[in-house]
Amino acid sequence: MHLSSISPLLQQYINFAYCLSIQCSYSIANETFLVLGRATIAPWHASNKYPITMTKQPQVVPPTEHHLIHPKYRADIDGLRAVAVLSVVIFHAFPSWLKGGFVGVDIFFVISGFLISTILFTSLEKNQFSFSEFYARRVKRIFPALLLVLITSYVFGWYVLFADEFKQLGKHIAGGAGFISNFVLWDESGYFDTTAEVKPLLHLWSLGIEEQFYIVWPLILWATWKRKFNVLTITAAIFAASFAWNVNHVSHDPSTTFYLPGSRFWELLSGSIVAYLTIRRSSGLGWIVEKLDPILGKVIFSRQQDKGIALRDTQSMVGALLLVAGILCTTSKSAFPGWWAILPTAGAVLIISAGPRAWLNKTVLSSRLLVWIGLISFPLYLWHWPILSFARIVESQTPSLKIRVAAVIVAIALAWLTYRIIERPIRAGKSNYKTPVLVFLMILVGTAGYVTYKRDGLPFRPPIRSAEKINSQFVGPLWKYTKNETCVKRYPFHESDSYLWWFCIASSEQPTTVFVLGTSYANQLYPGFIQNSMLNKNSILSIGACDIAIDADAAAATPQTNVPCTGEGPRHQEQLIADIVEKNKSIKYIIIDGLTINNPDKFYIARLEKRIKAFEDHDIKVIIFTPHLRVDYDIKGCFARPLKEPQRDCIMPPEDVKKFKDAFAPIMASISKSHPNVAFFDQNQLFCDKEKCSMIRDGMPLFRDEYHHISEYGSIELSQIFVKWAEINAPGILIK
């Protein structure tokens, strides 16, 4: 870099600082010192009287005794890392700007597969591979920055998060420390999954997949090498199996395909194949170079170049176009990874295999700025999402543009400090204690996270103790009233074993008298009923998962998943309920809740009327709870938390209340006309008085989660309102 406005001496110091990120040598006075990127710098005299100049050729370094053979440093790969991490960061901070930026993770997968496999292939070929050294290096590479981020997230969460949020954070810390975050998040995925933006460690799923690859792949390669099998054939076979799993499952089981390693390993293995071909000097496929390179040199570049350069230049440029296409054309609504993942994967493969001499790699990706960002890409990836996520939690909404810009700047600063102060010093040197200490600390942090999860987010923490009663209501969509043994044994539904949720809970062993049916919005009534002295002498059963008027035929036409309301699930649930009604003549009341208000058509109403008729044919009184009010934000924003005052008042505007109630009016009118004995209970009395409709009652939250399920407190309050209504409209349900 030559800038006339900077003194020559200052310019030399700038060059020296940049040289920390690559391998080069400097002359100070008449002495030459070698500078190794990511390694300890040889001592030098920083006297201003000594001009610093970069030598043209690096000095020869005496070889150190290592079992593993590491590939020659390539600045262009650090530049590619920068492209990957910047894509992800921009997508997370400003999703409308770069809707496909999440494919940066797939670029990382290819890079990781290439670098790790290069080490493995060359070390095995030279008979210098060591499992202990390989994993020790992985520990020193991954653990320092990850430990810092996990500990910082835990400390910040201690002071800021409500109990349910801190409980989830503890679970994710344990998963992150054990490198199984992808399995933890996959297990959580589904209709009731917490919004991604409020999971500060969500991004560790990709690190989990990489670490699982690092565990499995060396073992496979070592066994293949020892048995003298063809390594490329084995690699290609596993690649093909993984890719086939990916494309065959992405449409009907997207969560599994996204999170589990089996459907992701092909991306890392694509880098492995490039590594193998590069080491064997066959990546250019000589005959292609011989035939195609001269044509490309004349047709595209219109100049004579060294052999193979035209093909490599074309290769890297096509790769760059594929990356751009992947980032710009892929969205969160795409069936991803699937076929879409080919774009970023193939793009990264082409760029890496083009080699450092390709023009794009040498000029653009090896530029100082991109290389610098690439060097801090790992800590930047680790830092950026927790900062953005905590900002979203504290704000109880998407943070403002200024906050998100500030979050990215802070993430970059923390990434640079982590790289310089934590990563490099730990990775340098030959201490035998670093690896076991790092492993011990990771076990300690993971244990702390697990204990926090098991102890329900430590609600006794001083920062939130004053609001413990309020926080106790925030328990999430699936709570202790979801199912119990009494119901599961009496009404076994083996299909539900594969469901993410299934409501089956009974208040007693006695024959059922009150049957609560519908979605999770019906199950929310159960705690109030069993804790009300006028209702709990009934034998109450709550069972099901789907809207009782769901179109079973339409559901059957969709692929069966672990969500109950797909495939044959609704039809089987309908048959189960019909069988219960048929065999239990003791049922006197059926309470229905969770009906739709989203433009119900005549077919929906007809299906509902058919179900009601079937119940009434058994001389059962049907009571329909009208849908309850909901707001378009998380109720937690209506309560103060450390560092933040309430952001919402939780009062629903009158016009929104009217619109909500009007949406249900057609169903109510039709049912009342065809089935006049059906009673309708307006449960919105829980929220509304003569002045306003509020989601808070006597200072307590009426919802327990972001999906607007009524809290236990709200359910108890609602049952008292229902009792007063039932004294006139359904006195038989009340037992003193």
Residue pairs with C-beta under 8 A, 6 or more apart in sequence:
1 11
1 14
1 15
1 18
1 368
2 11
3 11
6 14
8 51
9 48
9 51
9 52
12 51
12 52
12 53
13 52
15 26
15 52
15 54
16 26
16 35
16 52
18 368
18 372
19 26
19 35
19 37
19 54
20 35
20 37
20 41
21 37
21 38
21 78
21 368
21 371
21 372
21 375
22 37
22 73
22 75
22 371
23 34
23 35
23 36
23 37
23 58
23 73
24 35
24 54
24 55
24 58
25 32
25 33
25 34
25 35
25 54
25 55
25 57
25 58
25 59
26 32
26 33
26 35
26 44
26 52
26 53
26 54
26 55
27 33
27 52
27 53
27 54
27 55
28 44
28 45
28 50
28 51
28 52
29 45
29 50
29 51
31 44
32 55
32 59
33 41
33 42
33 43
33 44
34 42
34 58
34 59
34 61
35 41
35 42
36 61
37 73
37 375
38 375
38 423
38 424
38 427
38 428
39 424
39 427
39 428
40 428
40 429
66 128
66 133
67 123
67 128
67 129
67 130
67 133
68 119
68 123
68 128
68 129
68 130
68 133
68 134
68 137
69 119
69 122
69 123
69 126
69 128
70 119
71 115
71 118
71 119
71 122
74 356
75 356
75 365
75 366
75 371
76 351
76 356
76 358
76 361
76 362
76 365
76 366
77 111
77 114
77 115
77 352
77 365
77 374
78 365
78 370
78 371
78 374
78 375
78 377
79 361
79 364
79 365
79 366
79 367
79 370
79 371
79 374
80 107
80 111
80 348
80 351
80 352
80 365
80 374
81 108
81 111
81 373
81 374
81 377
82 365
82 369
82 370
82 371
82 372
82 373
82 374
82 377
83 104
83 107
83 323
83 365
83 370
84 104
84 105
84 107
84 108
84 111
84 377
85 104
85 108
85 373
85 374
85 377
85 380
85 381
86 104
86 373
87 98
87 100
87 101
87 102
87 103
87 104
87 107
87 327
88 101
88 102
88 104
88 105
88 203
88 381
88 384
89 101
89 380
89 381
89 384
89 408
89 411
90 97
90 98
90 101
91 97
91 98
91 99
91 100
91 101
91 102
91 104
92 101
92 384
92 385
92 388
93 384
93 388
93 404
93 405
93 407
93 408
94 401
94 404
95 101
98 327
99 328
99 330
99 331
99 332
100 326
100 327
100 328
100 329
100 330
100 331
100 334
101 327
102 330
102 332
102 336
103 323
103 326
103 327
103 330
103 341
103 343
103 344
104 327
104 344
105 206
106 267
106 326
106 337
106 341
106 344
106 345
106 348
107 323
107 344
107 347
107 348
108 206
108 210
108 381
109 206
109 209
109 210
109 264
109 267
109 268
109 271
109 345
110 267
110 268
110 270
110 271
110 274
110 344
110 345
110 348
110 349
110 352
111 271
111 348
111 352
112 210
112 213
112 268
112 271
113 213
113 267
113 268
113 269
113 270
113 271
113 272
113 275
114 271
114 272
114 274
114 275
114 352
115 271
115 275
116 213
116 214
116 217
116 268
116 272
117 217
117 221
117 271
117 272
117 275
117 276
118 275
118 278
118 279
119 134
120 129
120 134
120 217
120 218
120 221
121 221
121 231
121 275
121 276
121 279
122 279
123 129
123 130
123 134
124 221
124 222
124 225
125 279
129 218
129 222
131 218
131 222
134 218
135 214
136 435
138 211
138 214
139 435
139 438
139 439
140 426
140 427
140 434
140 435
140 438
141 427
142 207
142 211
142 378
143 438
143 439
143 441
143 442
144 418
144 422
144 423
144 426
144 427
144 438
145 378
145 379
145 382
145 418
145 419
145 422
145 423
146 176
146 207
146 382
146 442
147 438
147 441
147 442
147 445
148 418
148 422
149 379
149 382
149 383
149 386
150 173
150 176
150 177
150 201
150 445
150 449
151 445
152 386
153 169
153 173
153 200
153 201
153 386
153 390
154 169
154 170
154 173
154 445
154 448
154 449
154 452
156 390
157 165
157 166
157 169
157 200
157 390
158 166
158 458
158 461
158 463
159 463
159 642
159 643
160 390
160 393
160 394
160 463
160 641
160 642
160 643
161 169
161 393
161 457
161 464
161 641
162 457
162 464
162 467
162 471
162 474
162 636
162 641
163 456
163 457
163 458
163 459
163 464
163 468
163 471
163 472
163 474
164 456
164 457
164 471
164 474
164 475
164 476
165 198
165 393
165 457
165 474
166 452
166 457
166 458
166 461
167 452
167 453
167 456
167 457
168 194
168 199
168 453
168 457
169 200
169 201
169 449
169 452
169 457
170 448
170 449
170 450
170 451
170 452
170 453
170 457
171 184
171 449
171 450
171 452
171 453
172 181
172 184
172 185
172 199
172 200
172 201
172 202
172 204
172 449
173 201
173 445
173 446
173 448
173 449
173 452
174 184
174 446
174 447
174 449
174 450
174 453
175 181
175 183
175 184
175 185
175 201
175 204
175 208
175 449
176 201
176 204
176 207
176 208
176 446
176 449
177 442
177 443
177 445
177 446
177 449
178 446
179 207
179 208
179 211
179 212
180 208
181 201
181 204
181 205
181 207
181 208
182 205
182 206
182 208
182 209
182 212
182 259
182 260
182 261
183 208
183 259
183 260
185 199
185 202
185 205
185 259
186 255
186 256
186 258
186 259
186 260
188 194
189 255
189 259
189 500
190 255
190 500
190 501
190 562
190 563
191 500
191 501
191 563
192 476
192 477
192 478
192 500
192 501
192 520
192 707
194 476
194 706
195 706
196 202
197 388
197 389
197 392
197 398
198 389
198 392
198 393
199 389
200 385
200 386
200 389
200 390
200 393
201 385
201 386
202 385
202 389
203 381
203 382
203 385
205 259
208 261
209 261
209 264
209 265
209 268
210 268
212 261
213 261
213 265
213 268
216 261
216 265
217 268
217 272
220 234
220 238
221 231
224 231
224 234
225 231
231 276
232 273
232 276
232 277
235 269
235 272
235 273
235 276
236 273
238 265
238 266
238 269
239 265
239 266
239 269
239 270
239 272
239 273
240 266
242 262
242 263
242 264
242 265
242 266
242 269
243 266
245 257
245 262
245 263
246 257
246 263
246 264
246 266
246 337
246 338
246 341
247 338
247 339
249 256
249 257
249 263
250 257
250 263
250 335
250 336
250 337
250 338
251 335
251 338
251 559
252 559
252 560
252 561
253 559
253 561
254 335
254 336
256 263
257 263
257 337
257 338
258 336
258 337
263 337
264 337
266 345
267 337
267 341
267 345
270 345
270 346
270 348
270 349
271 348
271 349
271 352
273 349
274 283
274 349
274 352
274 353
277 283
277 353
278 353
278 355
283 353
283 355
284 308
284 311
284 312
288 311
289 307
289 308
289 311
292 311
293 307
293 308
293 309
293 310
293 311
294 310
296 310
296 311
296 313
296 314
297 303
297 304
297 305
297 309
297 310
300 310
300 313
300 314
301 310
301 313
305 313
309 357
309 358
312 354
312 355
312 357
312 358
313 354
313 358
313 359
313 360
315 350
315 351
315 353
315 354
315 358
316 350
316 351
316 354
316 358
316 359
316 360
316 361
317 360
318 350
319 346
319 347
319 348
319 349
319 350
319 351
319 354
320 347
320 351
320 360
321 347
322 343
322 344
322 346
322 347
322 350
323 343
323 344
323 347
323 348
323 351
324 347
325 343
325 347
326 340
326 343
326 344
326 347
327 344
329 340
329 343
330 336
330 340
330 343
330 344
334 340
351 358
351 360
351 361
351 365
354 360
354 361
355 361
356 362
356 366
364 370
373 380
375 419
376 412
376 415
376 416
376 418
376 419
377 415
378 423
379 414
379 415
379 416
379 418
379 419
379 422
379 423
380 411
380 412
380 415
382 415
382 418
383 410
383 411
383 414
383 415
383 418
384 407
384 408
384 411
384 415
387 407
387 410
387 411
387 414
388 399
388 404
388 407
388 411
391 399
391 403
391 404
391 407
392 398
392 399
394 641
394 643
394 644
395 403
395 637
395 644
395 647
396 633
396 634
396 636
396 637
396 644
396 647
396 648
397 633
397 637
397 647
399 407
426 434
426 438
452 458
459 465
459 468
459 471
459 472
460 468
463 642
464 471
464 641
464 642
467 639
467 640
467 641
469 700
470 639
470 699
470 700
470 701
473 700
473 701
473 704
473 711
473 712
473 713
473 714
474 636
474 701
474 704
474 705
474 711
475 704
475 705
475 711
475 712
476 704
476 705
477 501
477 520
477 704
477 705
477 707
477 709
478 501
479 704
479 712
481 505
481 523
481 526
481 527
481 542
481 712
482 501
482 502
482 503
482 504
482 505
482 523
483 502
483 503
483 504
483 505
484 504
484 505
484 506
486 505
486 506
486 507
486 508
486 509
487 504
487 505
487 506
487 541
487 542
487 543
488 504
490 506
491 504
491 541
491 543
491 576
491 580
493 502
493 504
493 572
493 573
493 576
495 569
495 572
496 502
496 504
496 545
496 564
498 562
499 545
499 562
499 563
499 564
499 569
500 562
500 563
500 564
501 520
501 545
501 564
502 545
502 564
503 520
503 522
503 523
503 542
503 543
503 544
503 545
504 542
504 543
505 523
505 526
505 541
505 542
505 543
506 512
506 539
506 540
506 541
506 542
507 529
507 530
507 536
507 538
507 539
507 540
507 541
508 539
508 540
510 539
511 539
511 584
511 586
512 539
512 540
512 541
512 580
512 584
512 586
512 587
513 538
513 539
513 540
513 586
513 587
513 588
513 589
514 529
514 535
514 538
514 539
514 540
514 541
514 587
514 588
514 589
514 590
514 591
514 733
515 541
515 543
515 580
515 581
515 584
515 587
515 589
515 590
515 591
515 620
516 522
516 523
516 525
516 526
516 529
516 540
516 541
516 542
516 543
516 590
516 591
516 593
517 543
517 544
517 548
517 577
517 590
517 591
517 592
517 593
518 544
518 547
518 548
518 592
518 593
518 594
518 595
519 544
519 545
519 546
519 547
519 593
519 594
520 545
520 594
520 707
520 709
521 593
521 594
521 627
521 628
521 709
521 710
522 542
522 544
522 591
522 592
522 593
522 594
522 625
523 542
524 593
524 709
524 710
524 714
524 715
525 542
525 591
525 593
525 625
525 710
525 715
525 718
525 719
526 540
526 542
526 715
527 712
527 715
527 716
528 535
528 712
528 714
528 715
528 716
528 717
528 718
528 719
528 720
528 722
529 535
529 536
529 538
529 540
529 719
530 536
530 540
531 716
531 719
532 716
532 719
532 720
532 723
534 723
534 734
534 735
534 736
535 719
535 722
535 723
535 733
535 734
535 735
537 735
538 589
538 733
538 735
539 586
541 580
543 576
543 577
543 580
544 573
544 577
545 564
545 565
545 569
545 573
546 564
546 565
546 569
546 570
546 573
547 565
547 594
547 595
547 596
548 574
548 577
548 592
548 608
548 611
549 595
549 596
549 604
549 605
549 607
549 608
549 611
550 565
550 570
550 607
551 570
551 603
551 604
551 607
552 570
552 571
552 574
555 565
555 566
555 567
555 568
555 569
555 570
555 571
556 567
556 568
556 570
556 571
558 566
558 567
559 566
559 567
560 566
560 567
560 568
560 569
561 567
563 569
564 570
564 573
574 611
578 614
580 587
581 587
581 590
581 614
581 615
581 618
581 620
582 618
585 618
587 618
587 620
588 620
588 621
588 732
588 733
589 620
589 621
589 622
589 623
589 730
589 732
589 733
590 615
590 620
590 621
590 622
590 623
591 623
591 624
591 625
592 622
592 623
592 624
592 625
593 624
593 625
593 627
593 683
594 627
595 608
595 624
595 627
595 664
595 667
596 604
596 627
597 627
597 660
597 663
597 664
598 663
599 663
600 666
600 667
604 667
605 666
605 667
605 670
605 671
608 667
608 671
609 670
609 671
609 674
609 675
612 622
612 671
612 675
612 678
613 675
615 622
616 622
616 675
616 677
621 677
621 679
621 730
621 732
621 733
622 675
622 677
622 678
622 679
623 678
623 679
623 680
623 681
623 730
624 668
624 671
624 678
624 679
624 680
624 681
625 681
625 683
626 661
626 664
626 668
626 680
626 681
626 682
626 683
626 684
627 660
627 664
628 683
628 684
628 686
628 687
628 708
628 710
629 652
629 657
629 660
629 684
629 687
629 688
629 693
629 695
630 660
630 708
631 650
631 652
631 695
631 708
633 648
634 706
635 650
635 695
635 696
635 701
635 702
635 703
635 706
635 708
636 701
636 706
637 646
637 647
637 648
638 646
638 647
638 648
638 649
638 650
638 695
638 696
638 701
639 646
639 701
640 646
649 694
650 694
650 695
650 696
651 692
651 693
651 694
651 695
652 687
652 692
652 693
652 694
652 695
654 692
654 693
657 684
657 688
657 693
661 684
668 680
671 678
671 680
672 678
672 680
679 729
679 730
681 722
681 725
681 729
683 718
683 721
683 722
684 693
685 721
686 697
686 702
686 710
686 714
686 717
686 718
686 721
687 693
687 694
687 695
687 697
687 702
688 694
695 701
695 702
695 703
696 702
697 713
697 714
697 717
700 711
700 713
700 714
701 711
701 713
701 714
702 710
702 711
702 713
702 714
702 717
703 709
703 710
703 711
703 714
704 710
704 711
704 712
704 714
710 718
723 734
726 733
726 734
727 734
